[in-house]
């Protein structure tokens, strides 16, 4: 496990109330927790539904008994769990009391849900003017620009489609669009929201005033597609699927090996010269068809054909010996390759955490952020349903009698 259980990150002391579910919101709060924030996951009665999502390790405690599957375990590490019924007046009043001590509240409900609870930003800001209230929705919050799609539900493939990234992704130029494998329509917005939260917290620290932070999933995906935007602005032509190449650089993409595929990135003439020397064709460095990137883009089909004809003669390992360390190169890895490669263990990107009841630990992806003075990372497993309810309430000012009353009324679990 990365780090010590008592290790502190750069966000140590930051108190986050996390009302998010599914992937996007929990990934955002996970990023804060990885860097030391105290993240209290406030779950509805019965828990976050994603607890039931597999795969499940043998013997792992399932949601029905308070446990979770691998999906939940990956993105809810380092968090505490408090079960609170916001449909009850006492539950809403309990949240208001928690807000008074919090620095951040994050939610990813559809627009208007928190307002119907009487817990919208304006209400919470009256309880705590320092509060940074962060919202992640498919098409944003009306407070910062009411989209015609504000009421539409959205998940990863919707954000990928409407944010533009799907339209420039596909196996061949001019072909049909392709969904990107990882949930970038969720994870990219989560990253932007974590960035916005930390910026707003810095402002709140200096001024004592919080603010509303709003990220739309579709907006975040479009921000990642910045090249598509300026290309259309200049040319008036909408880019389409790009295949495995790059519209502005060549050779730059995926090429066959005798036992799989490799990636090459040759953005300038210096690397092109090195590549063609290794290919046994040094004269191509000065060939009038290929001597500059602009010419190589113009003669893309010839370049990619020639490079591919050479790479397919060699194994991925042989190509690594020929190119690795000199030309931007990497073999295309699958999960098994990643688990076998020492780089990812050395960099603590494969982290084993406990999973209650399971016969072995669960391996999850670590944090890629490395900080020399305030190391973050994975400190402990995801929580069981309501595992920290009593302790968290006590820490935030509730006495034992109040906690007992809340439990008796089914407000907390």
Residue pairs with C-beta under 8 A, 6 or more apart in sequence:
1 351
1 352
1 353
1 378
1 379
1 380
2 348
2 351
2 366
2 367
2 377
2 378
2 379
3 375
3 376
3 377
3 378
3 379
4 379
5 379
5 380
7 36
7 375
7 377
7 379
8 36
8 374
9 34
9 35
9 36
9 37
9 371
9 374
9 375
9 376
9 377
10 35
10 36
10 371
10 374
10 376
11 32
11 35
11 36
11 37
11 198
11 376
12 36
12 37
12 374
13 36
13 38
14 32
14 36
14 37
14 38
14 103
14 104
14 201
15 37
15 38
15 40
15 101
15 102
15 103
15 104
16 29
16 32
16 33
16 37
16 38
16 39
16 40
16 102
16 103
16 104
16 105
16 106
17 40
17 42
17 95
17 98
17 99
17 102
17 104
17 105
17 106
18 25
18 26
18 29
18 39
18 40
18 41
18 42
18 79
18 106
19 25
19 42
19 105
19 106
19 107
19 108
19 109
20 26
20 28
20 29
20 41
20 106
20 107
20 108
20 136
21 48
21 49
21 50
21 108
22 50
22 108
22 155
22 186
23 50
23 75
23 156
23 183
23 186
23 187
23 190
24 108
24 136
24 156
24 183
24 185
24 186
24 187
24 189
24 190
24 217
25 106
25 107
25 108
25 136
25 190
25 193
26 41
26 48
26 50
26 75
26 76
26 190
27 75
27 186
27 187
27 190
27 191
28 106
28 134
28 136
28 189
28 190
28 191
28 193
28 194
28 197
29 39
29 41
29 79
29 106
30 39
30 75
30 76
30 77
30 78
30 79
31 190
31 191
31 194
31 367
32 39
32 104
32 194
32 197
32 198
33 39
33 77
33 78
33 79
34 77
34 78
34 367
34 369
34 376
34 377
34 378
35 367
35 369
35 371
35 374
35 376
36 374
36 376
37 104
38 80
39 78
39 79
39 80
40 79
40 80
40 81
40 82
40 98
40 388
40 392
41 48
41 76
41 79
41 80
41 81
41 82
41 383
42 82
42 83
42 84
42 95
42 98
43 81
43 82
43 83
43 84
43 385
43 386
44 83
44 84
44 85
44 86
45 83
45 85
45 410
45 413
46 385
47 63
47 66
47 81
47 83
47 385
47 386
48 72
48 76
50 71
50 72
51 63
51 67
51 68
51 69
51 72
51 385
52 62
52 63
52 69
53 69
53 70
53 71
53 72
54 69
54 70
54 71
55 69
55 70
56 62
56 69
56 70
57 70
57 355
57 358
57 359
57 360
57 362
58 358
58 359
58 360
59 357
59 358
59 359
60 67
60 68
60 69
60 355
60 356
60 357
60 358
60 362
61 67
61 68
61 355
61 356
61 357
61 384
62 69
63 69
63 385
66 384
66 385
66 386
66 387
67 355
67 356
67 357
67 384
67 385
68 76
68 355
68 382
68 384
70 362
70 364
72 382
73 353
73 355
73 362
73 364
73 381
73 382
74 362
74 364
74 365
74 382
75 382
76 382
76 383
77 353
77 364
77 378
77 379
77 380
77 381
77 382
78 378
78 379
78 380
79 382
79 383
80 383
80 387
80 388
80 391
80 392
81 383
81 384
81 385
81 386
81 387
81 388
81 389
82 386
82 388
82 389
82 392
82 393
82 412
83 385
83 386
83 389
83 412
83 413
84 91
84 94
84 95
84 411
84 412
85 91
85 410
85 411
85 412
86 92
86 95
86 117
86 119
88 409
88 410
88 411
90 406
90 409
90 411
91 411
91 412
92 117
92 118
92 119
94 393
94 406
94 411
94 412
95 119
96 119
96 124
96 127
97 396
97 397
97 398
98 396
99 105
99 124
99 127
99 128
99 131
100 127
100 128
101 128
101 396
101 397
102 128
102 131
103 130
103 131
103 132
103 201
103 204
104 131
104 132
104 133
104 134
104 197
104 201
105 124
105 131
105 132
105 133
105 134
106 134
106 135
106 136
106 193
106 197
107 113
107 114
107 134
107 135
107 136
108 135
108 136
108 137
109 137
110 137
110 138
110 151
110 153
111 137
111 141
111 142
111 150
111 151
114 120
114 121
121 133
121 135
121 143
121 212
124 131
124 133
125 131
125 133
125 210
128 210
129 208
129 209
129 210
130 204
130 208
130 209
130 210
131 210
132 197
132 200
132 201
132 204
132 210
132 211
132 213
133 210
133 211
133 212
133 213
134 193
134 196
134 197
134 200
134 213
134 214
134 215
135 141
135 212
135 213
135 214
135 215
136 189
136 190
136 193
136 215
136 217
137 150
137 154
137 214
137 216
137 217
138 149
138 152
138 153
138 154
138 155
138 158
138 159
138 216
138 217
138 218
139 147
139 149
139 150
139 152
139 154
139 216
139 217
139 218
140 147
140 150
140 214
140 215
140 216
140 218
140 219
141 150
141 212
141 214
141 216
142 150
143 212
143 214
144 212
144 214
147 216
149 162
149 218
152 158
154 185
154 217
154 218
155 185
155 186
156 183
156 184
156 185
156 186
157 166
157 179
157 185
158 185
158 217
158 218
159 185
159 186
159 189
159 217
159 218
159 220
159 221
160 166
160 179
160 180
160 184
160 185
160 221
161 167
161 177
162 218
162 221
163 185
163 217
163 218
163 219
163 220
163 221
163 222
163 224
163 225
164 221
164 222
164 225
164 228
165 180
165 184
165 185
165 221
165 224
165 225
166 177
166 178
166 179
166 180
167 177
167 228
167 238
167 239
167 240
167 241
168 225
168 228
168 239
168 240
168 241
168 242
169 177
169 178
169 179
169 180
169 241
169 242
170 176
170 177
170 178
170 240
170 241
170 242
170 243
171 178
171 241
171 243
171 244
172 241
172 243
173 240
173 241
173 242
173 243
173 245
174 240
174 241
175 240
175 241
175 243
176 241
177 241
178 241
184 221
184 224
185 217
185 221
186 217
188 220
188 221
188 223
188 224
189 215
189 216
189 217
189 219
189 220
189 221
191 220
192 215
192 220
192 223
193 213
193 215
196 213
196 215
197 213
200 210
200 211
200 213
203 209
203 211
204 210
204 211
222 229
227 239
227 247
227 248
228 239
231 237
231 239
231 247
232 238
232 239
239 247
243 253
244 253
244 254
245 251
245 252
245 253
245 300
245 304
246 252
246 253
248 297
249 265
249 266
249 267
249 293
249 297
250 266
250 293
250 296
250 297
250 300
250 303
250 304
251 264
251 266
251 275
251 296
251 303
251 304
251 307
252 264
252 265
252 266
252 267
253 263
253 264
253 304
254 261
254 262
254 263
254 332
255 261
255 262
255 263
255 264
255 304
255 307
255 308
255 311
255 312
256 262
256 308
256 311
256 312
257 311
257 312
257 314
257 315
257 316
257 319
257 331
258 312
258 313
258 314
258 315
259 315
259 316
260 316
260 331
260 332
261 316
261 331
261 332
262 311
262 316
262 319
262 329
262 330
262 331
262 332
263 329
263 330
263 331
263 332
264 275
264 307
264 311
264 323
264 327
264 328
264 329
265 271
265 328
265 329
266 272
266 275
266 327
266 328
267 293
267 328
268 293
269 285
269 291
269 292
269 293
271 327
271 328
272 284
272 285
272 290
272 293
272 296
273 282
273 285
274 326
274 327
275 307
275 323
275 327
276 282
276 283
276 284
276 285
276 290
277 285
278 322
278 323
278 326
278 327
279 306
279 307
279 310
281 306
284 290
284 306
285 291
288 295
289 295
289 296
289 299
289 302
290 296
290 299
290 302
290 303
296 303
311 319
314 322
316 331
316 332
317 331
319 329
319 331
320 329
320 331
323 329
331 337
333 341
338 344
338 350
339 350
339 363
343 349
344 350
347 366
347 368
347 370
348 366
348 377
349 365
349 366
349 368
350 363
350 365
350 366
351 363
351 364
351 365
351 366
351 377
351 378
352 361
352 362
352 363
352 364
353 361
353 362
353 364
353 378
353 380
353 381
353 382
354 361
354 362
354 381
355 361
355 362
355 381
356 381
356 384
362 381
364 378
366 377
366 378
367 376
367 377
367 378
369 376
385 413
386 412
386 413
389 403
389 412
389 413
390 403
393 402
393 403
393 406
393 412
394 400
394 403
398 406
403 412
406 412
407 413
